[in-house]
Amino acid sequence: MRYQSTRGHPDRKHFSEILLEGLAPDGGLYLPERYPHFDTSGLSALRAVWREQGYAELAFRILSLYIDDIPAEDLRAMCGRAYNREVFGSEAIVPLKPLEDGLALQALSNGPTLAFKDMAMQMLGQLFEYELARRSRVLNILGATSGDTGSAAEYAMKGKQGVKVFMLSPHNRMSPFQQAQMFSLQDANIHNIAIEGVFDDCQDIVKAVSNDLAFKAHWHIGTVNSINWARLLAQVVYYFAGYFQATSSEAQKVSFAVPSGNFGNICAGHVARMMGLPIERLVCATNENDVLDEFFRTGTYRVRKTAETHETSSPSMDISKASNFERFVFDLLGRDGQRTKELFGHQVERQGAFTLAPEEFARIGSYGFVSGSSSHANRLETIRDTHRRHGAMIDTHTADGLKVARQWRTDGVPMLVLETALPAKFAQTLVEALGCEPDRPAALQGIENLPKRFTVLPADVARVKAYIEAHA
């Protein structure tokens, strides 16, 4: 399997090369030259693997289709270390939580940091450590987080040989729990940098550093954000696991509702659908920062200015520039690298927006995407309604997904809402909605009171580069 840039760069690379590289040399994102495809018999065989051998083996079977430069026995062992009861608390790894007939939550938040990002980061940590040891190399990971990516990455990478993490986050724009998870880590290979700005400023700095090819090569810069194909690939697996749990045969279809800000989580669903998984609808749920909802309704992708980015009670989606979105648009445009480069490399960078041609916009329906948005009031009502009717507490982002999911349900087609985090991470809004604190694991009691270690920097690429040079 070879990988190509969404912006048309002629190079074709192996998985292990792009694992450590992040962005392509032309600023594009890597995608495989083709998506392996399962027919009905192939899906039936994969269902048997999931039923008889479990999630880790399912992950191995899917990842091995895209990773052919790591010996199979090594890849299988990594999947086993990443996905097991000790890490995720159950054999199912991503169990379904039925709410009502045809509607269920898919629990993705049982990992070490209580968020769905653990599903990919645990695998990415294994892959990084393996590949760095094989090459006798070091890696300085540069990432941006609006909350959950950072903690999941740091918990997966802490103590890993040959790896240092430099994680950018928007200063004072995460929940107290999210900040404490990251900033309380005292491991020498973890560096938290609080940027005076919003998440998009953090993401822009990561991309600017990654596009400085000389700096990137000299300091061995890699990324754990979902611009790294390996992270998105690991997320594809739980769409298959959710489908197999919600259906009894390959004749059935399933829809997924996905709270989405950076488009990585739902892009993994797009890949699963391209691989033949019978997905009827991919429901993109946004909060008040509705850039993606606007696109799916109108065909216009318009990045918001910093002052226009709302600070909301589902802060991990307070994003106006969805970095993974380029991958879907590349497929939507028939994998036309030059057209993708024109839209993202020129129009977005210079004008902050683009509008698809009518014939391009018309293709979206064939990819199964629909969308909707949610507000703070919607969030509170959904949390209250879910607790009142089902006795379940849900976090704010999952509430956004559930609210929008109900707009797009189809009779006879199960709708799975991806649960993105446990409610303990956003206790303040849960208290506002329900008048009580959500439960949290005993090991995380009082985490907000632990000593914190972080550095505040302005939203300045040069200052971040200088920090990396001083600590790499």
Buried (B, 14 or more C-beta within 10 A) or exposed (E): BBBBBBBBBEEEBBBBBBBBBBBBBBBBBBBBEEBBEBEEEBBEEBBEBBEEEBBBBBBBBBBBBBBBEBEEEEBBBBBBBBBBEEBBBEEBBBBBBEBEEBBBBBBBBBBBBBBBBBBBBBBBBBBBBBBBEEEEEEBBBBBBBBBBBBBBBBBBBBEBEBBBBBBBBBBEBBBEBBBBBBBBBEBEBBBBBBBEBBBBBBBBBBBBBBBBEEBBEEBBBBBBBBBBBBBBBBBBBBBBBBBBBBBEEBEBBBBBBBBBBBBBBBBBBBBBBBBBBBBBBBBBBBBBBBBBBBBBEEBEBBBBEEEEBBEBBBBBBBBBBBBBBBBBBBBBBEBBBEBBBBBBBEBBEEEBBBBBEEEBBEEBEEBBBBBBBBBBEBBBBBBBBBBEEBEBBBBBBBBBBBBBBBEBBEEEBBBBBBBBBBBBBBBEBBEEBBEEEBEBEEEBEEBBEEEBBBEEBEBBBEBBBEBBEEBB
